Amino acid sequence: MGYKTLVTMFRNPELDGAHLAAALELAEREGAHLNVLALGIERLPPETYFGGGTSILVQGAMSDALDDLAEAEAGAKAVLDNTTVPWGMQTIAAPVGSVAQVLARFAALSDLVVMPQPYGPGRNAEDVAVVEAALFSSRTPMLVMPKGASSCPDGKKIVIAWNQSTEALAAIRAALPMLKRAAEVDIAVVDPSQADGMADPGTQLAELLSRHGVTVEISVVAKTMPKVSEVILRHIDDLGADMLVMGAYGHSRFRESILGGTTRNMLEESEVPVLMAH
């Protein structure tokens, strides 16, 4: 089992060159094919079409999207033309309201989506929407690269954030090829007294992974900081780990967008790649 079809998205040459380079590196390591979606987004809200928006306004917005698409295609090709990795590209200009469907169709028939963190300088709500579309609509696991990371680490030491959720288990199954190659995998259980049915935290998961030849340790980590994400990030730093595996959006996206949550915090703050699934 491995990753043989990877997908990534490219919108902005200034922001997206790094994670495209990381995706190419991972594709070369895995012997995989990389599919790239060059995307231009037409930003008129849907009500414009039904609320008296003029044809000039609509045409102008689509013209801008096509210009963005041309820039994205040229920027991606400048990187792809210098690689020996097999690749393909699809170019689409789409209304902002249909981006989720476009990306879901593109990413669904792949093993892994490689994306940049959707928060930070130059990023906006469209970047968040694209990441959520890949997670929720395509149901394809995603490797989120930290800001500016142009290289994909070997995953020598990987931390699993384990809370017995179906989302975490989906991420672990998706990460199995990387976990099997890792020198050490740490199952981090944060404050197990707060999780139902975790009297013996991590043991059954460790047994499952060990049968696949994964070298496993279990860390029971006290919640000594306000946010679970802060505890996990500190644990990653203490171990010198170079990758995190976790479930995504155990709560609703709306709740996390308003109140914050572990998924959102990791997408903002992690300095190592995060393999996540929903």
N, C-alpha and C positions, 0 to 999 in steps of 0.2 A: 504494500500500500504506500502510495506517495502522492505528491502533487504533480499532475501532468498537464493541467490546464489552469493557468493563472490569468486573472483579469485585473486591470487597473483603469483608472479614469484620468484624463488629462484635460485641464481647462485653461491653465495660466502658466506660460513658460517660466515666469519668475518664481512661482510658488510650487509648481508640480514637478520640476526637473529632478529634485532629490529623490522623491519616492518612486519615480519612474526608474531611476538608476538602481534603487534598492530592489525593485521588482525584477529588473533584468538580472541582477546578481543572483537572486533567489531562483529564477527560472533556469539560469545556467547551472546552478548547484543541483537542482532537482532533475535536470534533463527535461524541462517542461516547455510548453508553448505559451507565449504571452499574448493575450488579446488586449488591445488598448482601445478605449472609447474616447475619442476626441469630441468634446461637448461644448456647444454654444447654447446659452440659455436666453430665451426671450422672456423678458421680465415684466411684461404687463400682467396685472392681476386678472383672473378669469372674468370678473364682472365687467371688465372693459369691453368685452365682446358683446355683452348683452345690455349694457347700460348706456348706450349712445356714444361709445368711443368712435372716433372718426377713423376712416380707412387710412388716413395719413399717419395717425398715431400708431396704428397697428403695423403698417408697413415699415415705419421707422424703427419700431422695436425689433421686428424680424430682421431688418437690415443690420442692426447692431449685433444681433445674435449671430448672423452669418459672418460678420467681421470677426467676432470673437472666435467662432469656429475655425475660420481660416488661420487665425493666429495660433490657436491650439494645435491644429493639424501640423502646421509648419514647425512649431516648437517640439512636438513629439517626434516628428520625422527626423529632426536634427539629431536627436539622441538615438533613435532606433536604427538609423542608417549606418551607425558605427558599431553595431553589435553583430555577433554571429548567432545569437539566440533566435530561434524561429519565432516570428511574430506576425500578427495581423492587426489591422486597424479598421474601426468603423467610425464614421463621422456623422454626427447628428446635431441639428439645431432644433431645440424643443421648447415649448412653453414651460414656464416654471412649474405649473401645476401638473405636468406629465413627466417630470424628471424621474420620479420614483418608479413609474411603470417602465420607462425606457431603460433605466439601469437594472431593474429587476429582470427584464427579459435578457439583457446582455450578460448579467452575472450568473443567472440561474444554472446554466450548463457549464459550470467551472468548479474546480476543487477549492480555490481560495481566491479571495479578493484582497488586493494590496492597496491600502489607502493612506493618505496623510492624516494627521490630527486635524479635526475640523474647526478647532478653536485657535486663536492667536492672531498676531498681526496679519492683516490682509485677508483674513477669513471672515465669512459672514454666514447668515442663516442658510444660504444655498449649500454651503459645504456641509453643514449639519444635516440638511435634508438628504444629501447624496449618501452620506454614511448610513443614516437610518434606513434609506431605501434598500441599500445592499443587505443590511442585517435583517430587516423585517420582510421585505417583499420578495427577495430572492432566496432567503433562508440559506445563504452560502456563508461559511465562516470567513472572518475577515482578519487580516493582519494589519494593524494600525501602526504606522511608522511615526516616531517622534519628530518634532520640528527639525527640519534641515537634515535629517538622517538620509544619507545617500548610499549607505551600505547596510546590508542585512546581516546581523550577527549570526554566528554559528549555532547559538542556543546551547552553549556548553553547560550552563547552569540555568535552569528554568524554575520559576515559582508558579505553582498552581494556587489560585485563590479559591478555596473549597468551602462551600456552604450547603452542600447536598442539593442544590437546586437543579432543575432540569436544564437551565441555561448553562450552568457550569459544566454539567456532564456532557452537553453537546459540544462545548468548547474543548473539553479534554479529548473526546473522541476525534474531533477534527485535528487536534494537535498531535495525535499519536505518532505520526512519522517523525516529528521533531523530538518528541519525548523519548522515543526509542534510541535516537542518536545522541541524546544529551549525556554528559558525563555524570550529572547529578540533577535530580528533580526533587524539589521541596514542596510538599503539600502544606500550605499555610492555612490554618484554621483560626480565624479571629473570634475570640470570645465565645467558645462553643457553648457556654452555659446559657447563651441567649438563643441558641438554635435548637429546635425540637429534635429529639431523637439522636443527639450526638454524644451519647454517653461514652463512646469509644471513638473519638473524632479521627477521621482519616484512615482508619485501619483497613476497612473493606476496600476503599479506593486504592490504597497502597498494595493490597494483595492482588487486585485486578491488574494494576500496572506492572507489578513484578512478574506476573505470568507472561507479559509481553517482553520481558527482558529489560525493563526500565529500572534503573537504580534510584530508589526512593528513600527520602527522609520525611518525617512528619514534624512540623513545628506548630505547637499550640501557642498562639500569640495573644497576649492580653490587650484589650482595647484601652490603651493608655493615652490616646489622643481623641479629640472630638469626632473625627471622621474615620470610617473604616478605610477609606482610600489612603489617608495619611499613614495609618498603621501599616498597610500593605506596602506602600512606597518606601517607608523606612526599612521594612523587613528586606525588601529587594536590595536596597543600598547596603544594609548590614552584611548580606550574603555575597554581594558582588555579582548578583544574577544579571543576565543579559536579555531575559525575556519573561513575560508574564502571560499566563493563560487564565482566562476568567469568563464567566457568563456575562451576558449583556442585558441590561434593562430588565431586572427582576420586577421592578415596579413599572408603572405606565410611563411612557415617554413624556406625557403631559406633566405628571407629577415631578419627574426628574428635571424637566426644563424649567419648572417654576421654583421648586424647592432645592434642586440639586440632588445628586445621588452618586453612588460609587462609580457607575458607568461614566456619567458626565465628567466627574472629577478626574478619572483616569484618562479620558479623552483630552482633557485640558493639561494635565500635569505630568503624565508619565514620561520619563526620560529613556525608557526602553520600549522596544516593540511589544504590543499587546495583541495576542491572538484571542479573539472573542467570537462568541456565537450566541444566537438567541433561539 
